[in-house]
């Protein structure tokens, strides 16, 4: 069975472009030396996951150190805010909507 982390490493280890893509997503500027270093580091981590995958597991491990229980509260109906109350503390509004930053 493939772990989610291993799947991510396979995706990111395909080519050198992937290291550069990850750096771009993380807004990192890497030198050629750093790119080579991270390629080697990721390759080493992938090899470690390959070793873990070789272990034969006969049971589906399930362990929770803390009891798992539902922590949801019951819904209660209550009066909400009026439009006047909602818009009273902001200048960022247009018609009956709050304005947010452009995405």
C-alpha positions as CSV (number, residue, x, y, z in Angstrom):
1,X,0.0,0.0,0.0
2,X,1.4,3.4,-0.9
3,X,1.4,6.1,1.7
4,X,0.2,9.6,0.8
5,X,3.6,11.0,1.5
6,X,5.3,8.5,-0.8
7,X,2.8,9.4,-3.6
8,X,3.7,13.1,-3.1
9,X,7.4,12.3,-3.3
10,X,6.9,10.3,-6.5
11,X,5.1,13.3,-8.0
12,X,7.8,15.7,-6.9
13,X,10.7,13.5,-7.8
14,X,9.9,13.0,-11.5
15,X,12.2,15.7,-12.9
16,X,14.4,18.6,-11.9
17,X,11.6,20.9,-13.0
18,X,9.6,19.6,-10.0
19,X,12.2,20.9,-7.5
20,X,12.0,24.3,-9.3
21,X,8.2,24.1,-9.3
22,X,8.1,23.4,-5.5
23,X,10.5,26.3,-4.9
24,X,8.3,28.6,-7.0
25,X,5.2,27.5,-5.0
26,X,7.0,28.2,-1.7
27,X,8.3,31.5,-3.1
28,X,11.9,30.4,-2.7
29,X,14.8,31.5,-5.0
30,X,17.2,28.6,-5.2
31,X,20.7,28.6,-6.7
32,X,21.8,25.7,-8.9
33,X,23.7,24.2,-6.0
34,X,20.6,24.3,-3.8
35,X,18.5,22.7,-6.5
36,X,21.0,19.8,-6.9
37,X,21.1,19.4,-3.1
38,X,17.4,19.2,-2.7
39,X,17.2,16.8,-5.6
40,X,19.6,14.5,-3.7
41,X,17.8,15.0,-0.4
42,X,14.4,14.2,-1.9
43,X,15.9,11.1,-3.7
44,X,17.3,9.9,-0.3
45,X,13.9,10.4,1.4
46,X,12.2,8.5,-1.4
47,X,14.6,5.6,-1.0
48,X,13.8,5.5,2.7
49,X,10.1,5.2,1.9
50,X,10.9,2.4,-0.6
51,X,12.6,0.5,2.3
52,X,9.5,1.0,4.5
53,X,7.3,-0.3,1.7
54,X,9.3,-3.5,1.7
55,X,8.1,-4.3,5.2
56,X,5.4,-6.9,5.1
57,X,2.4,-6.0,7.2
58,X,-0.3,-8.6,7.7
59,X,-2.7,-6.5,9.8
60,X,-4.2,-3.1,9.2
61,X,-2.7,-1.1,12.1
62,X,-5.1,1.1,13.9
63,X,-3.9,3.0,17.0
64,X,-5.3,6.1,18.7
65,X,-3.4,7.2,21.8
66,X,-6.4,9.4,22.7
67,X,-10.0,8.1,22.7
68,X,-11.8,9.2,19.6
69,X,-15.2,10.7,20.3
70,X,-17.6,13.1,18.7
71,X,-17.0,16.7,19.9
72,X,-19.8,18.3,17.9
73,X,-22.3,20.4,19.8
74,X,-26.0,20.4,19.1
75,X,-27.3,23.1,16.8
76,X,-29.3,25.8,18.5
77,X,-31.5,28.3,16.6
78,X,-30.9,31.8,17.6
79,X,-31.4,35.3,16.2
80,X,-28.6,36.5,13.8
81,X,-27.4,40.0,13.1
82,X,-29.3,42.6,11.1
83,X,-27.7,44.1,8.0
84,X,-27.3,47.4,9.9
85,X,-25.3,45.6,12.6
86,X,-23.2,43.7,10.1
87,X,-22.2,46.7,8.1
88,X,-21.9,49.1,11.1
89,X,-18.2,48.3,11.6
90,X,-16.8,48.3,8.0
91,X,-16.4,50.6,5.1
92,X,-15.7,47.7,2.8
93,X,-19.2,47.1,1.5
94,X,-21.0,47.2,-1.8
95,X,-24.8,47.0,-1.9
96,X,-25.7,44.2,0.7
97,X,-22.3,42.5,0.5
98,X,-19.0,42.7,2.3
99,X,-16.1,43.4,0.0
100,X,-12.9,41.4,0.3
101,X,-9.6,41.4,-1.5
102,X,-9.4,40.3,-5.1
103,X,-8.2,36.7,-5.6
